[in-house]
Amino acid sequence: MLDSDLRRILDGTVYAHLATVLPDGSPHTVPVWVGTEGDHIAFLTGPESRKARNLRRDPRVALSVAPADNPHEPLVVRGRVVEWLEGDRAWPIIDRIALKYLGQPYPRDEERVVALIHPERHTIGVG
């Protein structure tokens, strides 16, 4: 179950930095839009993006967020991608996340998928 502070931060308009593992074992990090879906963390991406390819091969992930309202209380999450949503199952989540960042549904001119992360460990604040 997602902790209420974790949910509050992720359901805000924050940019998360997503870290994945490249095929050679080195880290890969990119900013992503995030939200929550049930007890999971959700983000959207292209089905053939570097992060999607990395996560389909190795589902381990780390996220870091420095909330704009309190950047001195960062959120760090480690977990695994446990499910990929595509097509009609993905678009309602994609649109809900896009509304936070764009103020409108996501354009339909690009294929998008949703990754659901099961958070295994998280910390809020420095410590």
C-alpha positions in Angstrom: 0.0 0.0 0.0 1.3 3.5 -0.9 2.1 5.6 2.1 -0.1 8.8 2.1 2.9 11.2 2.0 4.4 9.2 -1.0 1.0 9.4 -2.8 0.6 13.1 -2.0 4.0 13.9 -3.6 3.6 11.7 -6.6 0.1 12.9 -7.3 1.4 16.5 -7.4 3.0 18.0 -10.5 6.5 16.8 -9.8 9.2 15.7 -12.2 10.8 12.4 -11.2 14.2 11.2 -12.3 14.0 7.5 -13.2 17.1 5.4 -13.1 17.3 2.1 -15.0 20.1 -0.3 -15.8 21.7 -0.3 -19.3 22.7 -3.6 -20.9 26.3 -3.1 -19.9 25.3 -2.6 -16.3 25.8 1.2 -16.2 23.0 3.5 -15.0 20.6 5.4 -17.2 18.5 8.3 -15.8 15.8 10.4 -17.4 13.1 12.8 -16.1 9.6 11.4 -16.3 6.0 12.4 -15.5 4.6 10.3 -12.7 1.4 9.6 -10.9 -0.2 6.8 -8.9 -2.4 4.0 -10.0 -3.9 2.0 -7.1 -0.9 0.9 -5.0 1.6 1.5 -7.8 3.6 4.3 -9.2 2.8 5.0 -12.8 4.8 6.7 -15.6 4.3 6.8 -19.4 6.8 6.3 -22.1 7.2 5.1 -25.7 7.1 1.3 -26.0 10.6 1.3 -27.7 12.2 4.0 -25.6 15.6 3.3 -24.0 14.0 3.2 -20.5 11.2 0.8 -21.7 13.8 -1.5 -23.2 16.0 -1.4 -20.1 13.0 -2.2 -17.8 11.7 -5.0 -19.9 15.1 -6.6 -19.6 15.7 -5.7 -15.9 12.6 -4.4 -14.0 14.6 -2.7 -11.2 14.1 1.0 -10.9 14.9 3.9 -8.7 13.0 7.3 -8.7 14.0 10.5 -7.1 11.9 13.6 -6.7 12.6 17.0 -5.2 9.2 18.5 -4.7 9.0 22.2 -5.7 7.2 23.2 -2.5 10.0 21.6 -0.3 13.1 20.5 -2.3 14.9 19.9 0.9 12.6 16.9 1.6 13.4 14.7 -1.4 11.6 11.4 -2.1 13.6 8.4 -3.1 11.9 5.1 -4.2 13.4 1.8 -5.2 11.2 -0.9 -6.7 10.3 -2.9 -9.8 8.1 -2.6 -12.8 5.5 -5.2 -12.3 3.1 -4.5 -15.2 3.0 -2.8 -18.5 -0.3 -1.4 -19.8 -1.0 -0.7 -23.4 -3.8 0.6 -25.6 -7.2 1.1 -24.1 -6.0 0.1 -20.6 -3.2 2.7 -20.7 -4.8 5.8 -22.2 -7.0 6.7 -19.2 -3.9 6.7 -17.0 -1.8 8.5 -19.6 -4.5 11.2 -19.9 -4.8 11.6 -16.1 -1.0 12.1 -15.8 -0.9 14.4 -18.8 -3.7 16.6 -17.4 -1.4 17.5 -14.5 1.5 18.5 -16.7 -0.2 19.8 -19.9 -3.7 20.7 -18.7 -5.2 18.5 -21.4 -5.2 14.8 -22.5 -2.1 13.4 -24.1 -1.9 13.8 -27.9 -2.7 10.6 -29.8 -0.1 11.0 -32.5 2.5 8.9 -30.6 2.2 5.4 -29.2 2.5 5.3 -25.4 2.5 2.7 -22.7 2.3 2.8 -18.9 4.7 1.1 -16.5 3.5 0.3 -13.1 6.1 0.3 -10.3 5.7 -1.7 -7.1 7.7 0.5 -4.6 9.8 -1.8 -2.4 11.4 0.9 -0.3 11.1 4.6 0.0 12.4 7.5 2.0 11.2 11.1 2.3 13.7 13.6 3.5 17.4 13.4 4.1 18.5 10.8 6.5 
